[in-house]
Amino acid sequence: MATFFVMFSTDPDVDPRKCVVGLACAAQAVADGHQVQAFFASHAVRLLHADYIDAIDARVGMPDGSSRAMIEQLAAGGRIACSTGSQAAVGVTPDTADDILVDGLGLEWSGPPGVVTMSANSATSLSF
């Protein structure tokens, strides 16, 4: 199977549909048995926040719980990393993450080195 790197950096307040399409593509790649590595940066880190991901479905016309299910599928079958600096900019640190983020992400905290490593180790890169 293929290896995918999926980069999320679009602000979901600006283009929520693009963000949800990205989640759907990442979840589909996991469902198809591919190796998936996803990195969330800039304001896209909010897609990992429990309250935020639960509310985005209404904004994009999806059934309640759809986006959270995609995040959970990605976490169960892929690897998720986020920008430490971007999370800090929206008030989340590794110490406060358990109170704010979706449970069970197995999140890796990183920055540009993580983006470079993950993308270099993948056959296909997608950006949302």
Protein Blocks (a to p, Z undefined) as FASTA:
>chain_A
ZZdddddfbdfklmmmlmmmmmmmmmmmmmnopacddddehjllmmmpmklmmmmmmmno
paehklmmmmmmmmmmmccdddfklmmmnopafklmmmmmcghklpacddfklmmmmmmm
pmbdcdZZ
